């Protein structure tokens, strides 16, 4: 066999191996997406998440930064949820903003401008400081309040305004909301989706959520 023939065979073998590798990788990705779809949910590349991505128990929360009920859940139940189920790797938690008014979109856009590992800290800051920026507390200068919170997070006023002006983020936020309405008939916040099934909305007590999660975890064994 000539050296030229060997070279040609080598190229063919490499091409075949490359195709096999591509098929395996794309197949696993497709399989994962198919499995999620069968469960009634899909994890998006743009989602902000916590916990164990390999967990078969997925809790999605749709919330609005300006929603007082969401803030109450964040204060009263979320710390226990995080400590007992998220940080321990039992579940995979997904947070999605479902805007009730344009102010929620502005707040989310500021949060998205921060490094990803600072996102949830800013969401927590928004919830805990609603009286500084939320119209439901009688605030008239919402923009000024958001700028002040942005400065606490290390941003300048100009940076905050640049984030708020991001039209591409408007499209993403609106699509998330539209998909939530279409798939889960969301009408209020916070709404909780457990493995693709809506568990209702409101400030659900931690004891109630823990029972739902324990049941879902037991079903996976």
ZALOTOR-616840 format. One record per atom (N, C-alpha, C): x, y, z; atom name. Coordinates in Angstrom, 2 decimals, always signed. Layout:
N
(node (X; Y; Z); CA)
...
% end
This chain:
221
(node (+0.86; -1.21; +0.00); N)
(node (+0.00; +0.00; +0.00); CA)
(node (+0.89; +1.25; +0.00); C)
(node (+0.59; +2.17; -0.88); N)
(node (+1.44; +3.35; -1.02); CA)
(node (+1.22; +4.33; +0.13); C)
(node (+2.20; +5.25; +0.30); N)
(node (+2.07; +6.27; +1.33); CA)
(node (+0.88; +7.18; +1.05); C)
(node (+0.61; +7.44; -0.22); N)
(node (-0.51; +8.29; -0.59); CA)
(node (-1.83; +7.64; -0.18); C)
(node (-1.92; +6.31; -0.41); N)
(node (-3.15; +5.60; -0.04); CA)
(node (-3.36; +5.63; +1.47); C)
(node (-2.25; +5.44; +2.21); N)
(node (-2.33; +5.48; +3.67); CA)
(node (-2.80; +6.84; +4.16); C)
(node (-2.31; +7.89; +3.53); N)
(node (-2.69; +9.24; +3.92); CA)
(node (-4.19; +9.46; +3.70); C)
(node (-4.68; +8.98; +2.56); N)
(node (-6.11; +9.13; +2.24); CA)
(node (-6.96; +8.37; +3.25); C)
(node (-6.53; +7.14; +3.57); N)
(node (-7.26; +6.35; +4.55); CA)
(node (-7.28; +7.02; +5.92); C)
(node (-6.14; +7.65; +6.27); N)
(node (-6.06; +8.33; +7.56); CA)
(node (-7.04; +9.49; +7.62); C)
(node (-7.16; +10.23; +6.54); N)
(node (-8.09; +11.35; +6.49); CA)
(node (-9.52; +10.86; +6.62); C)
(node (-9.83; +9.77; +5.94); N)
(node (-11.18; +9.21; +5.99); CA)
(node (-11.53; +8.76; +7.40); C)
(node (-10.55; +8.08; +8.06); N)
(node (-10.78; +7.60; +9.42); CA)
(node (-11.04; +8.77; +10.36); C)
(node (-10.24; +9.83; +10.24); N)
(node (-10.43; +11.01; +11.09); CA)
(node (-11.80; +11.63; +10.87); C)
(node (-12.22; +11.68; +9.60); N)
(node (-13.52; +12.26; +9.30); CA)
(node (-14.65; +11.44; +9.92); C)
(node (-14.51; +10.11; +9.82); N)
(node (-15.53; +9.23; +10.40); CA)
(node (-15.59; +9.40; +11.90); C)
(node (-14.41; +9.42; +12.55); N)
(node (-14.36; +9.59; +14.01); CA)
(node (-14.97; +10.92; +14.43); C)
(node (-14.69; +11.95; +13.65); N)
(node (-15.25; +13.26; +13.96); CA)
(node (-16.76; +13.25; +13.85); C)
(node (-17.28; +12.58; +12.82); N)
(node (-18.72; +12.50; +12.65); CA)
(node (-19.37; +11.73; +13.78); C)
(node (-18.72; +10.65; +14.20); N)
(node (-19.25; +9.85; +15.31); CA)
(node (-19.29; +10.68; +16.59); C)
(node (-18.20; +11.42; +16.85); N)
(node (-18.15; +12.25; +18.05); CA)
(node (-19.22; +13.32; +18.02); C)
(node (-19.40; +13.96; +16.86); N)
(node (-20.42; +15.00; +16.73); CA)
(node (-21.80; +14.43; +16.97); C)
(node (-22.05; +13.24; +16.40); N)
(node (-23.36; +12.61; +16.57); CA)
(node (-23.62; +12.27; +18.02); C)
(node (-22.58; +11.79; +18.70); N)
(node (-22.75; +11.40; +20.10); CA)
(node (-23.05; +12.61; +20.97); C)
(node (-22.31; +13.70; +20.72); N)
(node (-22.51; +14.90; +21.53); CA)
(node (-23.85; +15.55; +21.24); C)
(node (-24.17; +15.69; +19.96); N)
(node (-25.43; +16.31; +19.60); CA)
(node (-26.59; +15.43; +20.01); C)
(node (-26.37; +14.13; +19.93); N)
(node (-27.42; +13.20; +20.33); CA)
(node (-27.73; +13.30; +21.79); C)
(node (-26.66; +13.41; +22.61); N)
(node (-26.90; +13.51; +24.06); CA)
(node (-27.61; +14.80; +24.39); C)
(node (-27.25; +15.89; +23.68); N)
(node (-27.92; +17.17; +23.90); CA)
(node (-29.38; +17.09; +23.50); C)
(node (-29.63; +16.44; +22.33); N)
(node (-30.99; +16.28; +21.86); CA)
(node (-31.80; +15.41; +22.81); C)
(node (-31.16; +14.35; +23.29); N)
(node (-31.84; +13.46; +24.23); CA)
(node (-32.24; +14.20; +25.50); C)
(node (-31.33; +15.06; +25.99); N)
(node (-31.62; +15.83; +27.21); CA)
(node (-32.79; +16.78; +26.98); C)
(node (-32.77; +17.45; +25.82); N)
(node (-33.86; +18.37; +25.51); CA)
(node (-35.18; +17.62; +25.36); C)
(node (-35.12; +16.43; +24.72); N)
(node (-36.33; +15.62; +24.54); CA)
(node (-36.87; +15.17; +25.88); C)
(node (-35.96; +14.76; +26.79); N)
(node (-36.39; +14.32; +28.12); CA)
(node (-37.06; +15.46; +28.88); C)
(node (-36.48; +16.66; +28.77); N)
(node (-37.07; +17.82; +29.44); CA)
(node (-38.45; +18.13; +28.87); C)
(node (-38.55; +18.06; +27.54); N)
(node (-39.82; +18.35; +26.91); CA)
(node (-40.89; +17.36; +27.34); C)
(node (-40.49; +16.10; +27.49); N)
(node (-41.43; +15.07; +27.93); CA)
(node (-41.88; +15.34; +29.36); C)
(node (-41.03; +15.99; +30.15); N)
(node (-41.38; +16.31; +31.53); CA)
(node (-42.25; +17.56; +31.62); C)
(node (-42.38; +18.27; +30.51); N)
(node (-43.22; +19.46; +30.52); CA)
(node (-42.48; +20.74; +30.81); C)
(node (-41.16; +20.73; +30.71); N)
(node (-40.38; +21.94; +30.92); CA)
(node (-39.13; +21.89; +30.06); C)
(node (-38.50; +23.03; +29.91); N)
(node (-37.23; +23.13; +29.17); CA)
(node (-36.33; +24.12; +29.88); C)
(node (-35.10; +23.72; +30.15); N)
(node (-34.12; +24.62; +30.73); CA)
(node (-33.43; +25.38; +29.61); C)
(node (-33.49; +26.69; +29.68); N)
(node (-32.93; +27.53; +28.62); CA)
(node (-31.50; +27.94; +28.95); C)
(node (-30.67; +28.14; +27.94); N)
(node (-29.29; +28.60; +28.18); CA)
(node (-29.24; +29.93; +28.92); C)
(node (-30.28; +30.74; +28.78); N)
(node (-30.30; +32.06; +29.42); CA)
(node (-30.91; +32.03; +30.82); C)
(node (-31.38; +30.87; +31.27); N)
(node (-31.98; +30.79; +32.60); CA)
(node (-30.94; +31.06; +33.69); C)
(node (-31.40; +31.65; +34.77); N)
(node (-30.57; +31.80; +35.97); CA)
(node (-30.99; +30.69; +36.93); C)
(node (-30.01; +29.93; +37.37); N)
(node (-30.31; +28.70; +38.10); CA)
(node (-29.44; +28.54; +39.35); C)
(node (-29.89; +27.65; +40.21); N)
(node (-29.14; +27.23; +41.40); CA)
(node (-29.33; +25.73; +41.59); C)
(node (-28.38; +25.11; +42.28); N)
(node (-28.56; +23.72; +42.65); CA)
(node (-27.93; +22.74; +41.68); C)
(node (-28.47; +21.55; +41.66); N)
(node (-27.90; +20.43; +40.93); CA)
(node (-28.55; +20.27; +39.55); C)
(node (-27.84; +20.61; +38.47); N)
(node (-28.43; +20.51; +37.14); CA)
(node (-28.73; +19.07; +36.73); C)
(node (-28.18; +18.10; +37.44); N)
(node (-28.43; +16.70; +37.11); CA)
(node (-29.63; +16.13; +37.87); C)
(node (-30.18; +16.91; +38.79); N)
(node (-31.32; +16.44; +39.55); CA)
(node (-32.53; +16.26; +38.64); C)
(node (-33.32; +15.23; +38.91); N)
(node (-34.54; +14.98; +38.15); CA)
(node (-35.74; +15.73; +38.73); C)
(node (-35.50; +16.50; +39.77); N)
(node (-36.55; +17.32; +40.36); CA)
(node (-36.21; +18.78; +40.07); C)
(node (-37.01; +19.41; +39.24); N)
(node (-36.75; +20.78; +38.79); CA)
(node (-37.89; +21.69; +39.23); C)
(node (-37.53; +22.72; +39.98); N)
(node (-38.52; +23.70; +40.45); CA)
(node (-38.26; +25.03; +39.75); C)
(node (-39.23; +25.50; +39.01); N)
(node (-39.14; +26.79; +38.31); CA)
(node (-40.04; +27.79; +39.02); C)
(node (-39.46; +28.93; +39.36); N)
(node (-40.25; +30.00; +39.97); CA)
(node (-40.36; +31.16; +38.98); C)
(node (-41.58; +31.55; +38.67); N)
(node (-41.84; +32.75; +37.89); CA)
(node (-42.19; +33.86; +38.87); C)
(node (-41.42; +34.92; +38.88); N)
(node (-41.62; +35.99; +39.86); CA)
(node (-41.40; +37.35; +39.21); C)
(node (-41.90; +38.38; +39.87); N)
(node (-41.71; +39.76; +39.42); CA)
(node (-40.97; +40.52; +40.52); C)
(node (-39.89; +41.21; +40.19); N)
(node (-39.13; +41.93; +41.21); CA)
(node (-39.96; +42.93; +42.02); C)
(node (-41.02; +43.48; +41.43); N)
(node (-41.83; +44.49; +42.13); CA)
(node (-43.00; +43.87; +42.89); C)
(node (-43.11; +42.55; +42.86); N)
(node (-44.25; +41.86; +43.48); CA)
(node (-44.03; +41.68; +44.98); C)
(node (-44.85; +42.32; +45.84); N)
(node (-44.68; +42.17; +47.29); CA)
(node (-44.86; +40.74; +47.78); C)
(node (-45.74; +39.98; +47.12); N)
(node (-45.93; +38.57; +47.51); CA)
(node (-44.67; +37.78; +47.21); C)
(node (-44.02; +38.08; +46.09); N)
(node (-42.75; +37.42; +45.75); CA)
(node (-41.68; +37.77; +46.79); C)
(node (-41.68; +39.03; +47.20); N)
(node (-40.70; +39.46; +48.22); CA)
(node (-40.95; +38.74; +49.53); C)
(node (-42.23; +38.52; +49.87); N)
(node (-42.56; +37.81; +51.10); CA)
(node (-42.07; +36.37; +51.03); C)
(node (-42.27; +35.72; +49.88); N)
(node (-41.77; +34.35; +49.72); CA)
(node (-40.25; +34.32; +49.82); C)
(node (-39.61; +35.31; +49.20); N)
(node (-38.15; +35.39; +49.23); CA)
(node (-37.62; +35.50; +50.65); C)
(node (-38.36; +36.20; +51.50); N)
(node (-37.93; +36.40; +52.88); CA)
(node (-38.32; +35.23; +53.80); C)
(node (-39.51; +34.72; +53.61); N)
(node (-40.05; +33.75; +54.57); CA)
(node (-39.75; +32.29; +54.25); C)
(node (-39.72; +31.93; +52.97); N)
(node (-39.59; +30.52; +52.59); CA)
(node (-38.32; +30.19; +51.82); C)
(node (-37.86; +31.14; +51.00); N)
(node (-36.74; +30.80; +50.12); CA)
(node (-35.46; +30.43; +50.88); C)
(node (-35.11; +31.09; +51.99); N)
(node (-33.88; +30.68; +52.69); CA)
(node (-33.88; +29.20; +53.09); C)
(node (-35.03; +28.70; +53.56); N)
(node (-35.11; +27.28; +53.92); CA)
(node (-35.07; +26.39; +52.68); C)
(node (-35.75; +26.83; +51.63); N)
(node (-35.72; +26.09; +50.38); CA)
(node (-34.29; +25.96; +49.86); C)
(node (-33.56; +27.05; +49.91); N)
(node (-32.18; +27.06; +49.43); CA)
(node (-31.29; +26.16; +50.29); C)
(node (-31.42; +26.30; +51.61); N)
(node (-30.55; +25.54; +52.51); CA)
(node (-30.82; +24.05; +52.46); C)
(node (-32.09; +23.65; +52.40); N)
(node (-32.44; +22.24; +52.54); CA)
(node (-32.54; +21.47; +51.22); C)
(node (-32.80; +22.19; +50.12); N)
(node (-33.00; +21.48; +48.86); CA)
(node (-32.06; +21.90; +47.73); C)
(node (-31.74; +23.19; +47.67); N)
(node (-30.90; +23.69; +46.57); CA)
(node (-29.42; +23.47; +46.87); C)
(node (-28.97; +23.99; +48.01); N)
(node (-27.55; +23.89; +48.36); CA)
(node (-27.12; +22.45; +48.61); C)
(node (-28.05; +21.59; +48.98); N)
(node (-27.73; +20.18; +49.21); CA)
(node (-27.71; +19.36; +47.93); C)
(node (-28.09; +19.98; +46.82); N)
(node (-28.06; +19.29; +45.54); CA)
(node (-29.25; +18.39; +45.27); C)
(node (-30.27; +18.49; +46.09); N)
(node (-31.44; +17.63; +45.89); CA)
(node (-32.25; +18.04; +44.67); C)
(node (-32.34; +19.36; +44.42); N)
(node (-33.16; +19.83; +43.31); CA)
(node (-32.39; +20.82; +42.45); C)
(node (-32.96; +21.10; +41.29); N)
(node (-32.45; +22.13; +40.40); CA)
(node (-33.50; +23.25; +40.38); C)
(node (-33.07; +24.45; +40.74); N)
(node (-33.98; +25.60; +40.87); CA)
(node (-33.73; +26.58; +39.73); C)
(node (-34.82; +27.02; +39.12); N)
(node (-34.76; +27.96; +38.00); CA)
(node (-35.61; +29.18; +38.34); C)
(node (-35.02; +30.37; +38.19); N)
(node (-35.74; +31.61; +38.47); CA)
(node (-35.98; +32.36; +37.17); C)
(node (-37.24; +32.68; +36.91); N)
(node (-37.59; +33.43; +35.70); CA)
(node (-38.44; +34.64; +36.06); C)
(node (-38.12; +35.75; +35.46); N)
(node (-38.90; +36.98; +35.71); CA)
(node (-40.13; +36.99; +34.82); C)
(node (-41.28; +37.17; +35.45); N)
(node (-42.56; +37.31; +34.77); CA)
(node (-43.04; +38.74; +35.07); C)
(node (-42.77; +39.69; +34.18); N)
(node (-43.02; +41.10; +34.49); CA)
(node (-44.50; +41.43; +34.63); C)
(node (-44.83; +42.15; +35.67); N)
(node (-46.19; +42.64; +35.88); CA)
(node (-46.35; +44.05; +35.33); C)
(node (-45.21; +44.75; +35.20); N)
(node (-45.20; +46.12; +34.68); CA)
(node (-43.81; +46.38; +34.10); C)
(node (-43.64; +47.45; +33.31); N)
(node (-42.34; +47.74; +32.70); CA)
(node (-41.20; +47.85; +33.71); C)
(node (-41.50; +48.29; +34.93); N)
(node (-40.46; +48.43; +35.95); CA)
(node (-39.76; +47.09; +36.24); C)
(node (-40.53; +46.00; +36.15); N)
(node (-39.93; +44.68; +36.38); CA)
(node (-38.91; +44.35; +35.30); C)
(node (-39.23; +44.74; +34.08); N)
(node (-38.28; +44.52; +32.99); CA)
(node (-37.01; +45.32; +33.20); C)
(node (-37.14; +46.57; +33.63); N)
(node (-35.97; +47.40; +33.88); CA)
(node (-35.11; +46.80; +34.99); C)
(node (-35.75; +46.33; +36.05); N)
(node (-35.01; +45.73; +37.16); CA)
(node (-34.27; +44.47; +36.72); C)
(node (-34.95; +43.64; +35.92); N)
(node (-34.33; +42.41; +35.42); CA)
(node (-33.14; +42.72; +34.51); C)
(node (-33.27; +43.75; +33.70); N)
(node (-32.18; +44.10; +32.78); CA)
(node (-30.94; +44.57; +33.54); C)
(node (-31.15; +45.27; +34.64); N)
(node (-30.01; +45.67; +35.47); CA)
(node (-29.35; +44.43; +36.07); C)
(node (-30.16; +43.51; +36.58); N)
(node (-29.64; +42.28; +37.17); CA)
(node (-28.83; +41.48; +36.15); C)
(node (-29.30; +41.48; +34.91); N)
(node (-28.62; +40.71; +33.86); CA)
(node (-27.31; +41.34; +33.43); C)
(node (-27.13; +42.62; +33.72); N)
(node (-25.87; +43.28; +33.38); CA)
(node (-24.74; +42.90; +34.34); C)
(node (-25.12; +42.45; +35.50); N)
(node (-24.11; +42.07; +36.50); CA)
(node (-23.53; +40.71; +36.16); C)
(node (-22.34; +40.38; +36.69); N)
(node (-21.81; +39.03; +36.51); CA)
(node (-22.84; +38.00; +36.97); C)
(node (-22.87; +36.86; +36.31); N)
(node (-23.91; +35.87; +36.59); CA)
(node (-23.95; +35.45; +38.06); C)
(node (-22.77; +35.39; +38.69); N)
(node (-22.74; +34.96; +40.09); CA)
(node (-23.24; +36.05; +41.04); C)
(node (-23.54; +37.24; +40.52); N)
(node (-24.09; +38.32; +41.33); CA)
(node (-25.58; +38.52; +41.07); C)
(node (-26.12; +37.76; +40.13); N)
(node (-27.52; +37.95; +39.72); CA)
(node (-28.49; +37.79; +40.89); C)
(node (-28.40; +36.67; +41.58); N)
(node (-29.37; +36.41; +42.65); CA)
(node (-29.20; +37.37; +43.83); C)
(node (-27.99; +37.85; +44.04); N)
(node (-27.79; +38.85; +45.10); CA)
(node (-28.57; +40.12; +44.78); C)
(node (-28.58; +40.49; +43.49); N)
(node (-29.30; +41.71; +43.12); CA)
(node (-30.81; +41.51; +43.16); C)
(node (-31.27; +40.33; +42.76); N)
(node (-32.70; +40.04; +42.86); CA)
(node (-33.14; +40.13; +44.32); C)
(node (-32.32; +39.60; +45.21); N)
(node (-32.61; +39.67; +46.65); CA)
(node (-32.63; +41.12; +47.11); C)
(node (-31.69; +41.93; +46.60); N)
(node (-31.63; +43.35; +46.93); CA)
(node (-32.91; +44.07; +46.47); C)
(node (-33.37; +43.73; +45.28); N)
(node (-34.61; +44.32; +44.76); CA)
(node (-35.80; +43.98; +45.65); C)
(node (-35.91; +42.71; +46.02); N)
(node (-37.02; +42.29; +46.87); CA)
(node (-37.00; +43.00; +48.23); C)
(node (-35.83; +43.05; +48.82); N)
(node (-35.73; +43.59; +50.18); CA)
(node (-35.85; +45.11; +50.23); C)
(node (-35.70; +45.74; +49.07); N)
(node (-35.75; +47.21; +49.03); CA)
(node (-36.88; +47.73; +48.15); C)
(node (-37.94; +46.97; +48.01); N)
(node (-39.07; +47.43; +47.20); CA)
(node (-39.58; +48.82; +47.60); C)
(node (-39.62; +49.17; +48.90); N)
(node (-40.11; +50.51; +49.26); CA)
(node (-39.28; +51.64; +48.65); C)
(node (-38.08; +51.34; +48.13); N)
(node (-37.25; +52.39; +47.54); CA)
(node (-37.51; +52.60; +46.05); C)
(node (-38.18; +51.62; +45.41); N)
(node (-38.32; +51.75; +43.95); CA)
(node (-39.67; +51.26; +43.41); C)
(node (-40.49; +50.64; +44.22); N)
(node (-41.71; +50.00; +43.76); CA)
(node (-42.91; +50.93; +43.86); C)
(node (-43.65; +51.10; +42.77); N)
(node (-44.81; +51.99; +42.76); CA)
(node (-45.89; +51.52; +43.74); C)
(node (-45.90; +50.24; +44.06); N)
(node (-46.91; +49.74; +45.02); CA)
(node (-46.67; +50.29; +46.42); C)
(node (-45.50; +50.87; +46.63); N)
(node (-45.20; +51.52; +47.91); CA)
(node (-45.30; +53.04; +47.80); C)
(node (-45.88; +53.49; +46.71); N)
(node (-46.06; +54.93; +46.51); CA)
(node (-44.84; +55.64; +45.94); C)
(node (-43.86; +54.90; +45.48); N)
(node (-42.65; +55.52; +44.91); CA)
(node (-43.00; +56.19; +43.58); C)
(node (-42.59; +57.42; +43.42); N)
(node (-42.85; +58.15; +42.18); CA)
(node (-41.62; +58.20; +41.28); C)
(node (-40.43; +58.10; +41.85); N)
(node (-39.19; +58.10; +41.07); CA)
(node (-38.61; +56.68; +41.04); C)
(node (-39.23; +55.83; +40.24); N)
(node (-38.78; +54.43; +40.14); CA)
(node (-37.37; +54.36; +39.57); C)
(node (-37.11; +55.15; +38.55); N)
(node (-35.79; +55.14; +37.93); CA)
(node (-34.71; +55.51; +38.93); C)
(node (-34.96; +56.55; +39.71); N)
(node (-33.98; +56.97; +40.72); CA)
(node (-33.72; +55.87; +41.73); C)
(node (-34.78; +55.17; +42.13); N)
(node (-34.62; +54.07; +43.08); CA)
(node (-33.79; +52.95; +42.50); C)
(node (-34.02; +52.60; +41.24); N)
(node (-33.25; +51.54; +40.59); CA)
(node (-31.78; +51.95; +40.43); C)
(node (-31.55; +53.21; +40.14); N)
(node (-30.16; +53.69; +40.03); CA)
(node (-29.45; +53.55; +41.38); C)
(node (-30.13; +53.89; +42.46); N)
(node (-29.51; +53.76; +43.79); CA)
(node (-29.16; +52.30; +44.10); C)
(node (-30.05; +51.39; +43.75); N)
(node (-29.77; +49.97; +44.00); CA)
(node (-28.65; +49.48; +43.07); C)
(node (-28.63; +50.00; +41.85); N)
(node (-27.55; +49.64; +40.94); CA)
(node (-26.20; +50.10; +41.47); C)
(node (-26.16; +51.26; +42.11); N)
(node (-24.91; +51.77; +42.69); CA)
(node (-24.46; +50.88; +43.85); C)
(node (-25.43; +50.39; +44.63); N)
(node (-25.07; +49.47; +45.71); CA)
(node (-24.40; +48.21; +45.14); C)
(node (-24.85; +47.81; +43.95); N)
(node (-24.28; +46.62; +43.30); CA)
(node (-22.98; +46.92; +42.57); C)
(node (-22.55; +48.19; +42.57); N)
(node (-21.27; +48.55; +41.96); CA)
(node (-21.36; +49.16; +40.58); C)
(node (-22.55; +49.56; +40.17); N)
(node (-22.72; +50.14; +38.84); CA)
(node (-22.88; +51.66; +38.94); C)
(node (-22.49; +52.34; +37.86); N)
(node (-22.71; +53.78; +37.79); CA)
(node (-24.11; +54.04; +37.24); C)
(node (-24.56; +55.29; +37.36); N)
(node (-25.88; +55.65; +36.83); CA)
(node (-25.92; +55.44; +35.32); C)
(node (-24.84; +55.77; +34.63); N)
(node (-24.78; +55.58; +33.18); CA)
(node (-24.87; +54.10; +32.82); C)
(node (-24.20; +53.26; +33.58); N)
(node (-24.25; +51.82; +33.31); CA)
(node (-25.66; +51.28; +33.51); C)
(node (-26.32; +51.75; +34.55); N)
(node (-27.70; +51.33; +34.81); CA)
(node (-28.59; +51.72; +33.62); C)
(node (-28.43; +52.95; +33.14); N)
(node (-29.25; +53.41; +32.02); CA)
(node (-28.97; +52.61; +30.74); C)
(node (-27.70; +52.27; +30.52); N)
(node (-27.36; +51.46; +29.35); CA)
(node (-28.01; +50.09; +29.43); C)
(node (-28.06; +49.53; +30.62); N)
(node (-28.70; +48.22; +30.79); CA)
(node (-30.19; +48.31; +30.53); C)
(node (-30.83; +49.33; +31.07); N)
(node (-32.26; +49.50; +30.91); CA)
(node (-32.63; +49.71; +29.44); C)
(node (-31.72; +50.30; +28.66); N)
(node (-31.98; +50.59; +27.24); CA)
(node (-31.79; +49.38; +26.33); C)
(node (-31.43; +48.23; +26.88); N)
(node (-31.13; +47.03; +26.08); CA)
(node (-32.42; +46.43; +25.51); C)
(node (-32.67; +46.67; +24.22); N)
(node (-33.90; +46.19; +23.58); CA)
(node (-33.89; +44.68; +23.38); C)
(node (-32.72; +44.10; +23.18); N)
(node (-32.64; +42.64; +23.01); CA)
(node (-33.13; +41.93; +24.27); C)
(node (-32.82; +42.50; +25.43); N)
(node (-33.29; +41.91; +26.67); CA)
(node (-34.81; +42.03; +26.79); C)
(node (-35.37; +43.11; +26.25); N)
(node (-36.84; +43.23; +26.25); CA)
(node (-37.47; +42.05; +25.53); C)
(node (-36.90; +41.70; +24.38); N)
(node (-37.43; +40.58; +23.59); CA)
(node (-37.34; +39.28; +24.37); C)
(node (-36.21; +39.04; +25.04); N)
(node (-36.04; +37.80; +25.80); CA)
(node (-37.02; +37.75; +26.97); C)
(node (-37.14; +38.85; +27.70); N)
(node (-38.05; +38.90; +28.86); CA)
(node (-39.49; +38.66; +28.42); C)
(node (-39.90; +39.30; +27.34); N)
(node (-41.27; +39.14; +26.85); CA)
(node (-41.53; +37.72; +26.38); C)
(node (-40.53; +37.10; +25.78); N)
(node (-40.69; +35.72; +25.31); CA)
(node (-40.83; +34.76; +26.49); C)
(node (-40.02; +34.97; +27.53); N)
(node (-40.13; +34.13; +28.73); CA)
(node (-41.53; +34.23; +29.31); C)
(node (-42.06; +35.45; +29.38); N)
(node (-43.41; +35.65; +29.92); CA)
(node (-44.47; +35.01; +29.03); C)
(node (-44.33; +35.18; +27.72); N)
(node (-45.30; +34.61; +26.79); CA)
(node (-45.30; +33.08; +26.87); C)
(node (-44.10; +32.50; +26.95); N)
(node (-43.99; +31.04; +27.05); CA)
(node (-44.61; +30.54; +28.36); C)
(node (-44.40; +31.29; +29.44); N)
(node (-44.97; +30.92; +30.72); CA)
(node (-46.49; +30.94; +30.69); C)
(node (-47.04; +31.95; +30.03); N)
(node (-48.50; +32.03; +29.90); CA)
(node (-49.04; +30.88; +29.07); C)
(node (-48.35; +30.60; +27.95); N)
(node (-48.82; +29.56; +27.03); CA)
(node (-48.71; +28.16; +27.63); C)
(node (-47.61; +27.89; +28.32); N)
(node (-47.36; +26.53; +28.83); CA)
(node (-48.05; +26.26; +30.16); C)
(node (-48.08; +27.29; +31.02); N)
(node (-48.53; +27.05; +32.40); CA)
(node (-49.71; +27.94; +32.83); C)
(node (-50.22; +28.73; +31.89); N)
(node (-51.37; +29.59; +32.19); CA)
(node (-51.10; +30.49; +33.41); C)
(node (-49.92; +31.07; +33.43); N)
(node (-49.54; +31.94; +34.55); CA)
(node (-50.33; +33.24; +34.51); C)
(node (-50.94; +33.57; +35.63); N)
(node (-51.69; +34.81; +35.74); CA)
(node (-51.22; +35.67; +36.91); C)
(node (-50.41; +35.11; +37.80); N)
(node (-49.93; +35.86; +38.95); CA)
(node (-48.57; +35.39; +39.39); C)
(node (-47.96; +36.14; +40.27); N)
(node (-46.63; +35.79; +40.76); CA)
(node (-46.61; +35.80; +42.29); C)
(node (-45.73; +34.98; +42.87); N)
(node (-44.90; +33.97; +42.21); CA)
(node (-45.73; +32.73; +41.84); C)
(node (-45.37; +32.10; +40.73); N)
(node (-45.97; +30.82; +40.34); CA)
(node (-44.86; +29.78; +40.30); C)
(node (-45.16; +28.60; +40.80); N)
(node (-44.15; +27.54; +40.92); CA)
(node (-44.50; +26.36; +40.02); C)
(node (-43.52; +25.93; +39.25); N)
(node (-43.67; +24.80; +38.33); CA)
(node (-42.74; +23.68; +38.80); C)
(node (-43.31; +22.56; +39.18); N)
(node (-42.51; +21.43; +39.66); CA)
(node (-42.54; +20.32; +38.62); C)
(node (-41.38; +20.04; +38.03); N)
(node (-41.27; +19.03; +36.98); CA)
(node (-42.35; +19.20; +35.90); C)
(node (-42.54; +20.45; +35.51); N)
(node (-43.44; +20.74; +34.41); CA)
(node (-44.89; +20.92; +34.78); C)
(node (-45.22; +20.81; +36.06); N)
(node (-46.62; +20.93; +36.50); CA)
(node (-46.76; +22.11; +37.45); C)
(node (-47.72; +22.98; +37.17); N)
(node (-47.94; +24.15; +38.03); CA)
(node (-48.45; +23.73; +39.40); C)
(node (-47.85; +24.31; +40.43); N)
(node (-48.26; +24.06; +41.81); CA)
(node (-49.05; +25.23; +42.38); C)
(node (-49.41; +26.17; +41.51); N)
(node (-50.18; +27.32; +41.94); CA)
(node (-49.30; +28.53; +42.18); C)
(node (-49.92; +29.62; +42.59); N)
(node (-49.19; +30.87; +42.80); CA)
(node (-49.46; +31.39; +44.19); C)
(node (-48.65; +32.37; +44.58); N)
(node (-48.80; +32.98; +45.89); CA)
(node (-47.63; +32.64; +46.80); C)
(node (-47.69; +33.17; +48.01); N)
(node (-46.64; +32.94; +48.99); CA)
(node (-46.85; +31.56; +49.63); C)
(node (-46.50; +30.53; +48.89); N)
(node (-46.71; +29.16; +49.35); CA)
(node (-45.80; +28.88; +50.54); C)
(node (-46.33; +28.41; +51.65); N)
(node (-45.50; +28.15; +52.83); CA)
(node (-44.43; +27.10; +52.55); C)
(node (-43.31; +27.22; +53.24); N)
(node (-42.22; +26.28; +53.04); CA)
(node (-42.65; +24.84; +53.33); C)
(node (-43.45; +24.65; +54.35); N)
(node (-43.90; +23.29; +54.69); CA)
(node (-44.64; +22.65; +53.52); C)
(node (-45.43; +23.44; +52.84); N)
(node (-46.17; +22.92; +51.68); CA)
(node (-45.22; +22.57; +50.55); C)
(node (-44.27; +23.47; +50.26); N)
(node (-43.31; +23.21; +49.19); CA)
(node (-42.44; +22.01; +49.51); C)
(node (-42.02; +21.88; +50.77); N)
(node (-41.14; +20.77; +51.14); CA)
(node (-41.84; +19.43; +50.94); C)
(node (-43.15; +19.37; +51.24); N)
(node (-43.89; +18.12; +51.03); CA)
(node (-43.97; +17.78; +49.55); C)
(node (-44.19; +18.80; +48.73); N)
(node (-44.24; +18.58; +47.29); CA)
(node (-42.90; +18.09; +46.76); C)
(node (-41.82; +18.70; +47.24); N)
(node (-40.48; +18.32; +46.79); CA)
(node (-40.12; +16.92; +47.28); C)
(node (-40.44; +16.62; +48.53); N)
(node (-40.14; +15.29; +49.07); CA)
(node (-40.86; +14.20; +48.28); C)
(node (-42.09; +14.47; +47.92); N)
(node (-42.86; +13.51; +47.13); CA)
(node (-42.22; +13.31; +45.75); C)
(node (-41.83; +14.41; +45.12); N)
(node (-41.20; +14.33; +43.80); CA)
(node (-39.87; +13.59; +43.87); C)
(node (-39.11; +13.84; +44.93); N)
(node (-37.82; +13.16; +45.10); CA)
(node (-38.02; +11.67; +45.34); C)
(node (-39.04; +11.32; +46.13); N)
(node (-39.30; +9.90; +46.41); CA)
(node (-39.71; +9.16; +45.13); C)
(node (-40.40; +9.84; +44.25); N)
(node (-40.84; +9.21; +43.00); CA)
(node (-39.68; +8.94; +42.05); C)
(node (-38.54; +9.59; +42.27); N)
(node (-37.38; +9.40; +41.40); CA)
(node (-36.50; +8.23; +41.85); C)
(node (-36.77; +7.68; +43.03); N)
(node (-35.94; +6.58; +43.55); CA)
(node (-36.38; +5.24; +42.97); C)
% end
